[in-house]
Every structure is written in C-alpha cells, then in structure tokens.
Amino acid sequence: MNARTSPMSRPITIRRAVARDAKRLTRLVRGSRAYEGKYAAAVAGYRVGPDYIEAHRTFVAVGTDEPQGRVLGFYSLVLAPPELDLLFVADEAQGRGIGRLLVAHMQSEARAAGLDRVKVVSHLPAEEFYHRAGAVRIGTALANPPAVPWDRPEFEFHIPSE
C-alpha cells in the first residue's frame, strides 16, 4: 500500500482493488455525473466485476479519514495492449487531487511493468483533465454505437524510465 497526501492535505491511500470492491466500483461508474444525460448509455448496465479486478491492475484511492475507508476513486491499467481502461473519481471527491494521484500511481505501475506508453480513450468531459495530467492527444476513437454513439479523444501518457 502506498499512503499519499492530496493537495488538500487529506490522507489518501492507494491500494490494489480486491473482489469485495467490485460493487462499490460499479456504483461509482454508474453514479458518475459525468455520465448523465446523453452519456448515460455508455455506463448503463456497466459492471466492474471481481473477474475484471482479477484480470487487470485495478487500484482504489481510499480516504483514510473517510467513514470505513470509503473508495474515493479508482483506475484500471491493462498491460497488453497498454491502456488506462478506467479512471473514476467520486463526484463529491473531485477537486481534491485524487485523479492526479491515481494517474501518478498508474505511471509508476506502468514503469514497473516495463511500459513506456499508456493509451487512454477519454470520455469527452474528461478531456481537459487528461491534458492537464500530462497526456498527449494522439487521435480520435470513432463512435461505437449503440453504447458510445460519439467520437472520443485518444491520449497517450509517455512513461519515462527512472
């Protein structure tokens, strides 16, 4: 486990997700305000199951000062091909630096796995976040109806070796 502190000086622990986190992660995805309205179809019925957590490097950000160590955000790194598959921060926890902590942790995990790049297909409302987090726009992922009927920006994180 890595204990880190957000810019707001609230203690955050990033730990590997376990099967019992699956329902909480699914709720976080489905309940995200970023996926309301026209974006709702992209997460309707979406499930982060124990099998997904087992198959990918999935990590959660837990607020150590939150009731029962509530999950404030998570990400999932797929190694082949290298992709940041999911990154979510709970709506009420946004603006506390948790997204940046998760990206930094992902970069560390990617480096440890020998990766030099990690792609991410961004949700449109998250485009500016990825740009600010240091990702470089590399293209556009075309719409995939019916679940995702809009084009999405594609980014890449360059993972420098230490």
N, C-alpha and C positions, 0 to 999 in steps of 0.2 A: 504494500500500500504506500502511496505517496501522499503525504499531507502537504497541501499548498494553501496559500492565503490569497484571496481575491483582492483586487484593488480597494475594495470597501472594508478590508481587514476582517472579513468573516471567514472563519476556518472552513476550508473545503477539503475533503478527502476524495481522491480518485482511486477507485478500486475496480478490480475485474468484476464484471457482472456475473451473477450466478442464476441458475434456473428459477429460483424463487423471485427474482426481479422481473420476470417476463411480463406479468400482468401490469406492474407499475409502468414499465417502459411502453407497453401497448397503450395504456391510458394517456401517457404523456404525448405520444404521437397523435392519437385520435383527438385529444383535447386541445391541441395547439391552435391558438387563434390565428396563426399564420396559414392554417388550412381551413378557414371558414369561407363561406360563400362559394364562389366559382372553383375554389381549390379543394373543396371538401371531398370530391370524388377520388382524389389522389390517396386519401388515407381511409376512406370508408371501407370498413372490413379489414384494415391492415392489422397484422398481428406480429409482434415480436415474441416468438415462442422460445421455449427452452432449447429446442433444436437449433434455432438461429444463434442464440447466445453461445451454444456449444461449438458451432461451426466457425464462428468469427471472433476476432478480438474485440469484444464489446466491453466497454468500461463505463462506469457511472460516477458522477460527481455527487457526493453526499455532503450535506451541510451538517457538520458536527454539532452546531448549535441549534439545529432544527429538531423538532419533535421526532423521536425514533429514527434519527438519521435519514430523513426524507431525501429521496432522489431528486436532485435539482436539475440534472441533465445527463446526457449520455452520448456516446458515439460508438460507431462500429467500423472497424478497419478490416477490409477484405484484402488479403495478401496477393491473390492471383486471379485476375489482374489487379494491381494495386489501386484500391479505391476507398475513399471515405464514403461508406454506403449510407450511414445515418449520422446525423448530429442534431440533437434537440436540446433546448434549454427550456425548462418550465416557464410559462408566461410570467408568473409572479417573481421569478428569479432573474429575469433578463435585466441587463444593465449593471450587473454585479461583477462582470469579468469572467463568468463561468465558461462562456463559449470560447474565449481566448485560452483559458486554462485547458479546456478539452482539446483544442487544436494543438497547443504546445505538447500535451501528453501524447496525442496521436503522432506528432512528428517524432517524438522520442521513441515510441513503439516502432514506427516505420524504419527509423535509423537502426534500431536494434535488430530488425528483421532483414537488414541489408538493402532496403529500398532507397532509391534516390529520387523518386517522384511518386506522388499520390494524386490521382484524379478525383474530382468531385463534380457531380452534376447537381447544380444548385436549384433550389426552389426559388422562384422569382423574387419573393420578398427577402430572401437571404443573400441575394447577390452582393449587396454593398458590404455585408458582414464579411464574406469570404475575401473580397477585395481588400478590406482593411486588415484582415488577418494574414495577408501576405500571399494569397493565392493569385495566380496569373491566369487571365482568361485565355483559353486555347481554342474555343469554338462554341458550337451550339448543338445540343442534343435535340433532335427533332421530336415532335409530338408523337405520343404512343397511345392513341385513343383506344378504348374509352376512358381508361383510368387517368391518363395525363394528356389532355387534348391541346396542350400548348407547348411551344418550344421552350427549352430551358438553357441557361448559360452553363458552359462547361469550364471548369477551372482546374488548375494543377498546382499542387504545392511542391516546390523543389525542396528536397530533404538533403541539406548539406551534411557531409561526413564530419565527425568531430576530430 
